Amino acid sequence: MKLYRYYLFLIFFSLIFSSSMLKSIVFPGWGEISEYKDLYKDNNIESISYIKERSKYIMFQESALWIGLYIFNDLNKTYKNDYQILGTINAGVSWAGKNDLYAANVGNFNNMQEYNDYKFLTGQYDDVYQNQDYNWDWQNNNNNRLNYDRTRNKSEKYDKYKSYIVAGLIINRVISSFDVLNIMKKHGKVISFDYEEDLTNFKLNLNYHF
């Protein structure tokens, strides 16, 4: 919910200050459209049509990434719910306060005692579960345990895909921001000069536009 509000704030901030670079960070492709509109009145349409095409491509890519993020997030949650149900029904797992490492251990060992014995044998004493709330027991039913572990692995796989897509969303914003900067440079909007003079003084102003 906080992320949603933060995103709305960025959109509002972009509209107020009309920064093409900021618009590209909020939604890649939006900054290009803003530049196209600014250049439309003073340029031949054919000379700036490439901006519109770039904007469409970047916006399509952004939309595809968001759709992918939604799908993989939903699959991750679905498989996580499924493997937790399997663990609770077939091995008596209590999931309150448990992390992903615990979930992996449940899938790799028949019961908590077997897991603890392995940790004692290998000298990993700090990893031993001492609280009975962490207890589980597949009762030597490998089919149930392996079915649980396959489902858990699917959940983990889709969680990794989510991370890749988030990275893609960040990269898309970097690409769009640099694209806007390149458009501004190409059309002389990054740096401009103006001067002031009177009988005794001459003042040159160098302006950067972002």
C-alpha positions in Angstrom: 0.0 0.0 0.0 2.9 2.4 0.9 4.5 1.6 -2.5 1.2 2.4 -4.3 1.0 5.8 -2.5 4.7 6.5 -3.3 4.0 5.8 -7.0 1.0 8.1 -7.0 3.1 10.8 -5.4 5.7 10.5 -8.2 3.0 10.8 -10.9 1.6 13.9 -9.2 5.2 15.4 -8.8 5.9 14.7 -12.5 2.7 16.5 -13.6 3.4 19.5 -11.4 7.0 20.0 -12.5 6.6 18.6 -16.1 10.0 17.0 -16.0 10.4 14.6 -18.9 13.3 12.8 -17.1 11.1 12.3 -14.0 8.2 11.1 -16.2 10.5 8.5 -17.7 11.3 7.2 -14.2 7.6 7.1 -13.2 6.6 5.3 -16.5 9.1 4.7 -19.2 8.0 6.2 -22.5 6.0 9.0 -20.9 9.0 11.3 -21.0 9.4 10.7 -24.8 5.8 11.6 -25.4 6.3 14.8 -23.4 9.3 15.7 -25.5 7.4 14.9 -28.7 4.6 17.2 -27.7 7.0 20.0 -26.8 8.8 19.6 -30.1 5.7 19.2 -32.3 4.9 22.9 -32.7 8.4 23.9 -33.8 9.6 20.9 -35.9 8.7 19.0 -39.0 6.6 16.0 -38.0 8.8 13.5 -39.9 11.9 14.7 -38.1 10.5 13.8 -34.7 8.3 10.8 -35.6 11.1 8.5 -34.3 10.4 9.8 -30.8 6.8 8.6 -30.9 7.9 5.1 -32.2 10.5 4.8 -29.4 7.8 5.8 -26.9 5.4 3.1 -28.1 8.1 0.5 -27.9 9.3 1.4 -24.4 5.7 1.7 -23.1 4.9 -1.7 -24.6 7.9 -3.2 -22.9 7.0 -1.5 -19.6 3.4 -2.8 -19.8 4.7 -6.4 -20.6 7.0 -6.3 -17.6 4.2 -5.2 -15.2 1.9 -8.0 -16.6 4.7 -10.5 -16.1 5.3 -9.3 -12.6 1.6 -9.7 -11.8 1.5 -13.2 -13.2 4.7 -14.5 -11.5 3.7 -12.9 -8.2 0.3 -14.6 -8.4 2.0 -18.0 -9.3 4.5 -17.6 -6.5 1.7 -17.0 -3.9 -0.4 -19.8 -5.3 2.3 -22.4 -5.1 3.5 -21.1 -1.7 -0.1 -21.6 -0.4 -0.2 -25.1 -1.9 3.1 -26.3 -0.4 2.2 -24.9 3.0 -1.1 -26.8 2.9 0.7 -30.0 1.9 3.2 -29.5 4.8 0.5 -28.8 7.3 -1.7 -31.8 6.3 1.0 -34.4 5.7 3.8 -33.4 8.1 2.0 -31.4 10.8 4.0 -28.2 10.0 3.1 -25.0 11.8 4.0 -22.1 9.5 3.7 -19.2 11.9 7.0 -17.2 12.0 8.8 -19.6 9.7 11.1 -18.5 6.8 12.0 -19.9 3.4 15.0 -21.8 4.8 12.8 -23.7 7.2 10.5 -24.6 4.3 13.5 -26.0 2.3 14.6 -28.1 5.3 11.1 -29.5 5.7 11.3 -30.7 2.1 14.8 -32.2 2.5 14.4 -34.2 5.7 11.9 -36.7 6.8 11.4 -35.1 10.2 13.0 -32.5 12.6 14.9 -35.2 14.5 16.6 -36.4 11.3 17.5 -32.8 10.4 18.9 -32.1 13.9 20.9 -35.3 13.9 22.5 -34.2 10.6 23.3 -30.8 12.0 24.9 -32.3 15.1 26.9 -34.7 12.9 28.3 -32.0 10.7 29.0 -29.6 13.7 26.4 -27.0 12.7 25.0 -26.6 16.2 23.6 -23.1 15.7 21.2 -24.5 13.0 19.6 -27.0 15.3 15.8 -26.6 15.9 15.2 -26.7 19.7 11.7 -25.4 19.8 9.0 -28.1 19.2 7.0 -25.5 17.3 9.4 -26.3 14.4 8.6 -30.0 14.5 7.5 -31.9 11.3 7.3 -35.5 10.4 6.5 -37.0 7.0 6.3 -40.5 8.6 8.6 -41.8 5.9 6.2 -41.0 3.1 8.6 -39.9 0.4 5.9 -39.4 -2.1 4.2 -36.7 0.0 7.5 -35.1 0.9 8.7 -35.0 -2.7 5.4 -33.6 -3.9 5.7 -30.9 -1.3 9.3 -30.1 -2.4 8.4 -29.9 -6.1 5.6 -27.5 -5.3 7.9 -25.4 -3.1 10.6 -25.3 -5.8 8.0 -24.0 -8.3 7.1 -21.2 -5.8 10.8 -20.4 -5.4 11.3 -20.4 -9.2 8.5 -17.8 -9.8 9.9 -15.7 -6.9 13.2 -15.5 -8.8 11.4 -14.6 -12.0 9.8 -11.7 -10.0 13.3 -10.5 -9.1 14.4 -10.6 -12.7 11.4 -8.6 -13.8 11.9 -6.0 -11.1 15.5 -5.6 -12.4 14.0 -5.2 -15.9 11.7 -2.5 -14.7 14.7 -0.6 -13.3 16.7 -1.1 -16.5 13.8 0.1 -18.6 13.7 3.4 -16.6 17.4 3.9 -17.1 17.0 3.3 -20.8 14.1 5.7 -21.1 15.8 8.4 -19.0 18.9 8.3 -21.2 16.7 8.2 -24.3 15.0 11.4 -23.2 18.3 13.0 -22.5 19.5 12.0 -25.9 16.4 13.5 -27.5 16.9 16.7 -25.6 20.5 16.9 -26.7 19.7 16.2 -30.3 17.1 19.1 -30.4 19.2 21.5 -28.3 17.2 21.4 -25.2 19.8 20.3 -22.7 21.9 23.4 -22.8 20.9 26.9 -23.9 22.5 30.3 -23.7 21.1 33.8 -23.1 22.8 37.0 -22.2 22.1 40.3 -20.6 23.9 43.5 -21.3 23.8 47.2 -20.6 26.3 50.0 -21.1 28.8 48.7 -18.6 28.2 45.0 -18.2 27.8 41.9 -20.3 26.4 38.7 -18.6 26.2 35.3 -20.3 23.9 32.7 -18.8 24.4 28.9 -19.4 21.2 27.0 -18.7 20.7 23.3 -18.2 17.2 21.9 -18.9 16.1 18.7 -17.1 
